[in-house]
Amino acid sequence: MEQKLLKSWGKTIPMLILSMLLCTVAFAQKTITGKVTGPGGAPISGATIAVKGASTATSTASDGSFSISAPASGTLVISYIGYDVIEVAVANRQDFTVELKERTSTLNEVVVTGYSSQAKKDITGSVAVVNTGDLKSQPAANAESQLQGRASGVTVTTDGRPGQGASVRIRGFASFGGNEPLYIIDGVPSGGISGLNPNDIETMQVLKDAASASIYGARASNGVIIVTTKKGRQGGAKVSYNMYYGTQNPGKGYDLLNSQEYANAVWAAYKNAGQTPPNTQYGNGATPVLPDYILPGGKKIGEVDESTYNLNLDDVNGSNLIVKANKQGTNWYDVITDNAPIMNHNISVSGGADRSRYMMSFDYFDQKSIMAFSFFKRYTLRVNTEYNVKKNIRIGENLQVSTTENNGSGNNGEGTELGFAYRNQPIIPIYDIAGNFAGSRGPNLGNSANPYA
């Protein structure tokens, strides 16, 4: 029996050792360096280098170089917008200089360049074609905001407030004056596309160089964004509906002091400056003591008769306004922010016959802000029709009617809601004893307004 076991182990142990060696070889990692170029050897910055079947990935530097760890038996997948994807086996290869080829399907795209259209490969100027499907993947009130990151050489900035338009810059700043591009919607110059329903956009092209000035003149000096809206197609009536719903979170926000921490900080500031702390609110002891009332300032329970509260709010000089102190502390950032839902509903009807086509869409967009009471709503109705009277005569219209409701909030300035949220002292409550909004009226409470009010 012992001999059989020894023979069995004598066969098993070498197999285990061999398996471990094979696994070590299979999973051995090697550091790979290389360079990615385009046609003609020009380096490509920002190309993605990924290990096939793994989560390891990197991108090329400004000179096209890259470095990545991959198994010797692995495969690198190299990709970049507008170029064909290439797979390269690691094996024992030493030279990882890879030349990408421009994607043929992209070059054959038909691009609207002005009063005509042509294949992208025939254009000598700099043109970017925006994938409208990518635009819709980003919930936003307008197509300008959705354009962010969708076209090279185009910079889009926005302050994030609901319904606010975005600042679009093509190839940076061209002048000390206006730097906004020229917008062309269905062949008609427009001041912007912030009022356009993103669901109505069929195609979008960005003309980025000075060649566009030969078509549109001096107005095109900052570039041109050409938008074509959807139109009906020949066939029976087609009804489509799409919607999305999501929510935005304000995040953690400011790390604010509570009432006692703020009082301690004020006391320490006065002492470090060699001054005597004011005793109006926090007493005159060695350490600050939180009062029960901040108006009248620094009073304790029993020292204030709440029945004498002055209900005449027009009497700004009244001496009987009474405000209790919030000893736990008011977190003003939490008070003025909340989760903010965003939703969009779009329904369209389209169709056409031999000599006519039509398209009608209705869109409802509703975005709440993370700031209390701030929101943006938009209702949009768009109608596009065409009718061929004769071979060379066609009539129709592109009509859009929209209305908005907007209750905006300030941005990050000192005198805005967010500014007041970190300036207003935590000892101040939201309301006074009668349910009116409380404020900084009182000794040593600063001059900040109630941000919730």
MIMIMI-28507 format. One line per 2 residues: for each residue x, y, z of C-alpha. Coordinates in pm, 1 decimal, padded with zeros to 6 digits, always signed. Example, Ala and Ser with C-alpha at 12.3 -4.5 7.8 and 13.67 -1.06 7.14 Angstrom:
2
+01230.0,-00450.0,+00780.0; +01367.0,-00106.0,+00714.0 .
//
This chain:
453
+00000.0,+00000.0,+00000.0; +00282.6,+00238.0,+00094.4 .
+00461.8,+00159.8,-00232.0; +00149.8,+00246.0,-00432.4 .
+00115.3,+00579.1,-00251.2; +00480.1,+00660.3,-00310.3 .
+00445.6,+00580.0,-00679.9; +00131.3,+00795.0,-00700.9 .
+00296.9,+01091.0,-00527.0; +00604.8,+01037.1,-00742.4 .
+00387.5,+01107.1,-01050.0; +00177.6,+01385.0,-00894.9 .
+00451.8,+01606.2,-00750.7; +00634.5,+01660.8,-01085.0 .
+00300.9,+01744.5,-01250.3; +00224.9,+02003.2,-00980.1 .
+00567.7,+02159.8,-01018.4; +00526.6,+02170.6,-01397.0 .
+00180.9,+02330.8,-01363.7; +00319.7,+02597.1,-01129.0 .
+00597.8,+02675.7,-01371.2; +00353.5,+02701.1,-01661.7 .
+00128.7,+02935.3,-01458.6; +00429.1,+03148.7,-01367.7 .
+00523.4,+03175.7,-01734.7; +00163.3,+03246.2,-01841.4 .
+00113.8,+03525.0,-01589.3; +00461.6,+03677.1,-01609.0 .
+00430.1,+04048.5,-01668.9; +00665.6,+04257.5,-01877.7 .
+00685.9,+04633.6,-01912.9; +00623.4,+04742.8,-02269.2 .
+00719.2,+05080.6,-02408.3; +00641.1,+05212.7,-02753.1 .
+00505.5,+05495.5,-02963.8; +00183.9,+05553.8,-03158.1 .
+00188.1,+05762.8,-03474.6; -00050.3,+05858.3,-03750.1 .
+00005.7,+05853.7,-04126.2; +00340.9,+06016.7,-04205.8 .
+00485.3,+05944.1,-03861.6; +00317.5,+06230.9,-03670.9 .
+00281.8,+06133.9,-03301.2; -00071.2,+06082.8,-03165.7 .
-00138.2,+06213.2,-02816.1; -00418.8,+06060.9,-02610.6 .
-00445.5,+05727.0,-02794.3; -00571.4,+05445.0,-02569.2 .
-00349.7,+05140.1,-02508.3; -00536.7,+04854.8,-02337.8 .
-00453.7,+04493.2,-02256.1; -00714.6,+04274.9,-02424.6 .
-00935.0,+04093.4,-02175.3; -00798.5,+04290.5,-01879.4 .
-00868.5,+04621.0,-01705.9; -00515.0,+04752.1,-01758.7 .
-00498.2,+05056.4,-01986.0; -00300.7,+05374.9,-02043.7 .
-00281.5,+05661.5,-02294.0; -00004.1,+05809.0,-02503.6 .
+00185.7,+06122.3,-02404.2; +00222.8,+06434.5,-02619.1 .
+00504.7,+06270.1,-02816.7; +00297.7,+05954.6,-02875.4 .
+00499.7,+05741.6,-02630.8; +00347.9,+05497.0,-02382.6 .
+00442.9,+05242.2,-02118.1; +00225.4,+04955.7,-01993.3 .
+00257.2,+04621.4,-01813.8; +00116.0,+04316.5,-01994.6 .
+00160.4,+03939.2,-01991.5; +00401.0,+03797.8,-02248.1 .
+00113.2,+03604.0,-02402.1; -00118.6,+03905.5,-02407.2 .
-00244.7,+04137.3,-02680.3; -00246.3,+04516.8,-02686.6 .
-00551.5,+04697.5,-02828.8; -00465.5,+05045.4,-02963.3 .
-00745.7,+05289.2,-03047.6; -00802.8,+05658.9,-03116.5 .
-01100.0,+05860.3,-03240.5; -01110.4,+05869.8,-03620.5 .
-00861.4,+05583.5,-03664.9; -00895.9,+05207.2,-03710.8 .
-00843.6,+04992.0,-03400.0; -00524.1,+04783.5,-03410.2 .
-00442.5,+04471.6,-03207.4; -00076.1,+04386.5,-03145.4 .
+00043.1,+04057.6,-02991.5; +00303.8,+04109.3,-02719.1 .
+00493.1,+03777.4,-02764.5; +00865.4,+03852.4,-02791.2 .
+00820.1,+04168.5,-02994.6; +01067.6,+04445.7,-02914.2 .
+00957.4,+04734.9,-03136.9; +00614.9,+04869.2,-03042.7 .
+00604.9,+05167.6,-03276.9; +00253.2,+05147.5,-03423.7 .
+00111.0,+05353.2,-03710.3; -00266.3,+05403.6,-03706.2 .
-00466.7,+05444.2,-04024.7; -00755.3,+05688.7,-04058.9 .
-01094.4,+05522.5,-04048.0; -01235.1,+05490.3,-04399.3 .
-01596.1,+05516.4,-04287.0; -01518.3,+05851.4,-04124.7 .
-01356.6,+05986.0,-04438.8; -01665.1,+05895.3,-04641.6 .
-01899.5,+06091.5,-04414.9; -02095.9,+06365.6,-04586.4 .
-02022.6,+06698.3,-04421.7; -02225.1,+07019.5,-04456.1 .
-01973.7,+07299.9,-04513.0; -02198.4,+07588.8,-04609.8 .
-02430.9,+07604.4,-04904.2; -02324.8,+07254.4,-05012.1 .
-02213.4,+06921.0,-04874.1; -01918.0,+06698.7,-04963.8 .
-01732.9,+06390.0,-04846.2; -01502.7,+06454.9,-04553.4 .
-01202.5,+06308.8,-04737.2; -01239.6,+06579.9,-05004.1 .
-01225.2,+06867.7,-04755.5; -00896.5,+07053.2,-04718.1 .
-01000.0,+07253.7,-04409.7; -01031.4,+07140.6,-04048.6 .
-01376.1,+06992.9,-03983.9; -01509.4,+06791.0,-03691.5 .
-01821.5,+06578.6,-03726.3; -02007.6,+06538.5,-03396.5 .
-02181.9,+06210.5,-03328.0; -02532.4,+06320.5,-03225.9 .
-02584.7,+05987.2,-03052.5; -02302.3,+06079.2,-02815.3 .
-02467.5,+06414.0,-02745.0; -02783.4,+06247.9,-02617.5 .
-02585.1,+06027.6,-02378.1; -02524.3,+06333.7,-02158.0 .
-02833.9,+06476.9,-01985.0; -02826.0,+06854.2,-02030.0 .
-03059.5,+07142.4,-02100.9; -02888.6,+07242.2,-02424.9 .
-02670.3,+07101.2,-02700.8; -02388.1,+07345.9,-02622.0 .
-02325.9,+07174.4,-02286.9; -02353.5,+06831.5,-02449.0 .
-02082.5,+06930.0,-02698.5; -01819.7,+06921.4,-02423.2 .
-01552.4,+06662.9,-02503.8; -01718.1,+06558.8,-02833.0 .
-01493.2,+06741.7,-03080.7; -01118.1,+06802.3,-03076.8 .
-01012.9,+07166.0,-03059.8; -01348.7,+07271.9,-02912.4 .
-01356.5,+07386.8,-02549.6; -01689.7,+07409.1,-02368.6 .
-01726.8,+07557.5,-02020.3; -02039.5,+07603.3,-01810.3 .
-02108.8,+07697.3,-01450.3; -02346.0,+07402.4,-01404.5 .
-02657.9,+07601.0,-01318.2; -02979.3,+07460.3,-01472.0 .
-03061.4,+07613.4,-01808.9; -02748.2,+07824.8,-01830.9 .
-02584.2,+07846.8,-02172.7; -02228.3,+07729.3,-02224.2 .
-01922.1,+07917.3,-02344.6; -01788.6,+07754.6,-02662.5 .
-01437.1,+07829.2,-02788.8; -01294.1,+07687.2,-03109.7 .
-00913.0,+07688.2,-03120.0; -00890.3,+07911.1,-02812.4 .
-00939.4,+08288.6,-02796.1; -00909.4,+08473.0,-03125.2 .
-00972.4,+08831.3,-03011.6; -01023.0,+09058.7,-02711.7 .
-01386.9,+09097.8,-02812.4; -01642.9,+08824.9,-02867.2 .
-01505.8,+08474.4,-02914.9; -01828.4,+08280.4,-02965.4 .
-01855.1,+08081.4,-03289.9; -02119.0,+08144.4,-03555.3 .
-02414.1,+07904.4,-03536.6; -02600.6,+07797.7,-03851.1 .
-02930.1,+07613.8,-03793.0; -03084.4,+07469.7,-04110.1 .
-02893.3,+07727.1,-04315.3; -02999.8,+08025.6,-04104.6 .
-02744.1,+08216.4,-03889.4; -02833.8,+08213.3,-03521.3 .
-02696.5,+08359.9,-03201.6; -02672.3,+08018.3,-03035.5 .
-02827.3,+07676.9,-02990.8; -02913.1,+07697.0,-02619.7 .
-03285.7,+07717.0,-02703.8; -03272.9,+07423.6,-02945.1 .
-03409.1,+07089.1,-02830.6; -03110.3,+06846.7,-02847.2 .
-03346.6,+06565.9,-02954.2; -03425.1,+06758.3,-03275.6 .
-03062.7,+06762.8,-03397.5; -02989.4,+06537.0,-03694.6 .
-02626.8,+06634.8,-03767.5; -02368.1,+06874.7,-03629.5 .
-02038.9,+06984.8,-03787.1; -01772.2,+07219.5,-03655.8 .
-01571.7,+07424.4,-03908.2; -01257.6,+07512.3,-03715.7 .
-01023.5,+07701.3,-03947.9; -01020.9,+08029.4,-04140.7 .
-01143.8,+07863.4,-04461.0; -01500.2,+07894.2,-04328.9 .
-01468.8,+08273.4,-04363.1; -01482.6,+08232.0,-04741.8 .
-01842.9,+08115.9,-04699.1; -01975.0,+08314.8,-04404.7 .
-01743.7,+08616.9,-04395.2; -01599.2,+08786.4,-04087.5 .
-01863.6,+08636.5,-03859.4; -01691.5,+08301.2,-03903.0 .
-01357.4,+08421.3,-03760.4; -01423.6,+08226.1,-03439.6 .
-01534.3,+07911.7,-03621.1; -01873.5,+07784.5,-03732.8 .
-02106.0,+07522.4,-03585.0; -02354.5,+07393.0,-03842.6 .
-02666.8,+07218.0,-03718.1; -02922.5,+07034.5,-03928.5 .
-03249.0,+06942.5,-03760.1; -03446.8,+06623.7,-03815.4 .
-03695.7,+06600.7,-04100.2; -03956.5,+06349.7,-04201.6 .
-03877.7,+06059.2,-04432.8; -04084.8,+05895.9,-04700.7 .
-04320.2,+05634.0,-04562.4; -04605.1,+05599.5,-04317.9 .
-04640.0,+05797.5,-03999.3; -04378.3,+05709.7,-03738.7 .
-04432.0,+05794.9,-03373.3; -04137.9,+05782.0,-03132.2 .
-04107.8,+05860.5,-02763.4; -03803.4,+05871.7,-02542.3 .
-03740.9,+05989.2,-02189.3; -03484.8,+05978.5,-01913.1 .
-03488.9,+06048.7,-01542.5; -03198.3,+06091.5,-01306.2 .
-03082.1,+06280.6,-01002.0; -02787.0,+06498.4,-00910.4 .
-02623.7,+06497.4,-00568.0; -02469.9,+06806.7,-00404.0 .
-02196.1,+06601.2,-00240.7; -02044.3,+06654.0,+00103.0 .
-02002.7,+07028.4,+00061.5; -01825.2,+07254.6,+00307.4 .
-01685.8,+07121.1,+00635.8; -01844.4,+07387.8,+00858.0 .
-01795.7,+07456.2,+01228.8; -02076.1,+07411.0,+01479.3 .
-02172.1,+07690.3,+01718.8; -01928.4,+07601.3,+01997.7 .
-01637.9,+07547.2,+01757.5; -01705.8,+07883.1,+01594.5 .
-01720.2,+08058.5,+01933.7; -01389.9,+07897.2,+02034.7 .
-01229.1,+08012.4,+01709.8; -01350.0,+08370.6,+01760.4 .
-01222.3,+08370.5,+02120.5; -00881.4,+08235.9,+02010.9 .
-00854.6,+08495.7,+01733.2; -00908.1,+08785.5,+01975.5 .
-00665.3,+08644.6,+02231.8; -00396.9,+08574.7,+01971.9 .
-00432.0,+08935.0,+01855.3; -00380.8,+09059.9,+02209.2 .
-00736.7,+09192.3,+02233.5; -01016.3,+09138.0,+02481.5 .
-01300.1,+08927.7,+02333.4; -01634.1,+09111.3,+02309.1 .
-01871.3,+08992.8,+02580.2; -02197.3,+09073.3,+02401.2 .
-02274.9,+08723.6,+02273.8; -02042.6,+08479.9,+02451.9 .
-02004.7,+08625.6,+02801.1; -01684.5,+08753.7,+02962.4 .
-01532.8,+08439.2,+03108.7; -01209.5,+08264.5,+03024.3 .
-01395.3,+08056.9,+02763.4; -01694.3,+08148.1,+02546.8 .
-02040.5,+08046.4,+02668.2; -02319.0,+08005.2,+02414.3 .
-02621.7,+08226.2,+02488.0; -02986.6,+08120.5,+02473.6 .
-03078.3,+08424.5,+02259.7; -02871.6,+08608.0,+01999.3 .
-03133.5,+08884.3,+01972.4; -03135.6,+09047.2,+02222.5 .
-02766.8,+08965.8,+02215.2; -02616.5,+08721.3,+02464.2 .
-02930.3,+08679.6,+02677.1; -03017.4,+08373.8,+02886.6 .
-03351.6,+08203.4,+02953.4; -03544.9,+08416.5,+03201.8 .
-03389.2,+08739.5,+03080.6; -03619.5,+08770.0,+02775.0 .
-03999.0,+08798.3,+02775.6; -04103.4,+08629.4,+02448.9 .
-04456.1,+08765.2,+02483.2; -04325.9,+09110.6,+02392.5 .
-04225.0,+08995.6,+02041.8; -04287.3,+09270.6,+01787.4 .
-04513.5,+09128.7,+01514.2; -04490.4,+09447.1,+01308.0 .
-04235.8,+09336.6,+01047.9; -04235.6,+09682.5,+00891.5 .
-04087.9,+09821.2,+01210.7; -03723.1,+09761.2,+01117.7 .
-03613.2,+09960.6,+01419.1; -03825.6,+09759.7,+01660.2 .
-03640.8,+09652.7,+01971.7; -03854.0,+09349.4,+02052.3 .
-03749.2,+09114.4,+01771.4; -03644.6,+08789.3,+01938.7 .
-03419.7,+08516.3,+01794.7; -03313.9,+08206.2,+01984.9 .
-02960.2,+08076.1,+01939.6; -02904.3,+07745.3,+01760.8 .
-02655.6,+07590.9,+02003.5; -02612.1,+07275.1,+01794.6 .
-02524.3,+07487.7,+01493.0; -02696.7,+07543.4,+01159.1 .
-02520.2,+07371.3,+00868.5; -02618.7,+07626.8,+00607.9 .
-02483.0,+07420.2,+00317.7; -02714.5,+07131.9,+00408.5 .
-03002.6,+07376.2,+00452.0; -02978.9,+07524.6,+00101.9 .
-02892.3,+07207.0,-00094.5; -03072.4,+06883.6,-00175.2 .
-03077.2,+06603.2,-00430.5; -03194.5,+06743.4,-00762.4 .
-03394.4,+06536.4,-01016.6; -03356.2,+06593.4,-01389.9 .
-03590.2,+06453.1,-01655.3; -03679.3,+06488.5,-02020.9 .
-03978.4,+06369.6,-02225.2; -03977.1,+06386.6,-02605.3 .
-04243.6,+06269.5,-02850.7; -04223.0,+06307.9,-03228.3 .
-04436.1,+06224.3,-03530.7; -04280.8,+06203.8,-03876.1 .
-04355.8,+06069.4,-04220.7; -04371.5,+06155.2,-04587.3 .
-04503.6,+06077.2,-04932.8; -04370.8,+06116.0,-05287.5 .
-04388.6,+06494.5,-05285.9; -04396.5,+06587.5,-04917.4 .
-04253.7,+06510.3,-04577.2; -04317.8,+06632.1,-04226.8 .
-04173.8,+06616.8,-03877.4; -04329.7,+06743.0,-03554.7 .
-04184.2,+06703.4,-03208.0; -04272.3,+06816.3,-02857.4 .
-04017.5,+06820.8,-02577.0; -04049.5,+06881.7,-02203.3 .
-03729.8,+06932.6,-02002.8; -03724.7,+06981.0,-01625.4 .
-03409.3,+07020.0,-01418.1; -03403.3,+07104.9,-01050.2 .
-03092.4,+07259.7,-00903.2; -02907.1,+07127.1,-00601.3 .
-02981.4,+07475.4,-00463.3; -03318.2,+07510.5,-00291.3 .
-03596.1,+07671.8,-00499.3; -03381.8,+07689.6,-00815.3 .
-03495.8,+07513.4,-01133.8; -03521.0,+07529.9,-01512.4 .
-03812.9,+07412.0,-01726.4; -03847.8,+07426.9,-02103.8 .
-04135.1,+07339.7,-02337.3; -04042.6,+07313.1,-02705.6 .
-04257.2,+07251.8,-03013.4; -04084.2,+07210.9,-03349.6 .
-04242.5,+07158.1,-03693.6; -04051.0,+07090.3,-04016.3 .
-04243.7,+07036.3,-04342.0; -04157.5,+07029.9,-04712.9 .
-04379.7,+07007.2,-05019.5; -04254.1,+06979.7,-05376.0 .
-04494.3,+07187.5,-05586.9; -04300.2,+07117.9,-05906.8 .
-03961.7,+06978.1,-05996.5; -03781.6,+07302.3,-05917.0 .
-04026.3,+07455.2,-05666.7; -04038.9,+07348.8,-05304.5 .
-04210.9,+07516.1,-05010.4; -04201.2,+07444.4,-04639.6 .
-04096.0,+07579.0,-04304.6; -03874.6,+07517.5,-04004.6 .
-04071.2,+07646.5,-03708.7; -03980.9,+07631.8,-03342.0 .
-04178.9,+07769.2,-03049.5; -04042.9,+07739.5,-02699.4 .
-04107.7,+07880.7,-02355.1; -03900.4,+07853.1,-02040.0 .
-03945.5,+07889.5,-01666.0; -03629.8,+07966.9,-01476.7 .
-03565.9,+08048.7,-01113.9; -03190.7,+08084.4,-01101.9 .
-02944.7,+08101.8,-00817.8; -02613.5,+08277.9,-00780.4 .
-02281.8,+08117.1,-00858.7; -01985.6,+08108.7,-00621.2 .
-01957.0,+08481.4,-00547.6; -01937.7,+08622.2,-00194.9 .
-02287.7,+08766.2,-00213.1; -02461.7,+08453.5,-00341.5 .
-02638.1,+08170.2,-00160.5; -02321.2,+07960.0,-00153.6 .
-02120.3,+08257.5,-00032.1; -02365.6,+08323.7,+00249.1 .
-02366.3,+07952.5,+00337.5; -02009.1,+07964.3,+00463.7 .
-02021.3,+08327.3,+00586.9; -02336.6,+08298.5,+00797.6 .
-02259.7,+08200.2,+01155.5; -02384.0,+07858.2,+01272.6 .
-02541.2,+08002.9,+01589.1; -02801.4,+08180.5,+01373.1 .
-03117.4,+07967.6,+01324.6; -03325.2,+07956.8,+01006.8 .
-03629.7,+08116.3,+01173.6; -03695.1,+08347.1,+01466.8 .
-03946.8,+08258.9,+01741.5; -04244.2,+08377.1,+01530.1 .
-04148.8,+08171.4,+01223.8; -04001.0,+08459.3,+01024.7 .
-03661.6,+08418.1,+00861.5; -03382.0,+08493.1,+01104.8 .
-03071.7,+08683.3,+01005.1; -02749.1,+08832.9,+01129.7 .
-02917.3,+09125.7,+01303.7; -02759.5,+09128.6,+01646.5 .
-02421.1,+09204.1,+01800.0; -02110.8,+09037.0,+01653.4 .
-02302.4,+08829.2,+01395.5; -02144.6,+08973.7,+01082.2 .
-02326.9,+09104.7,+00777.9; -02420.7,+08785.0,+00595.6 .
-02779.0,+08733.5,+00484.6; -02985.4,+08421.7,+00549.0 .
-02907.1,+08210.3,+00237.0; -03225.0,+08002.7,+00269.1 .
-03435.7,+08317.8,+00276.1 .
//
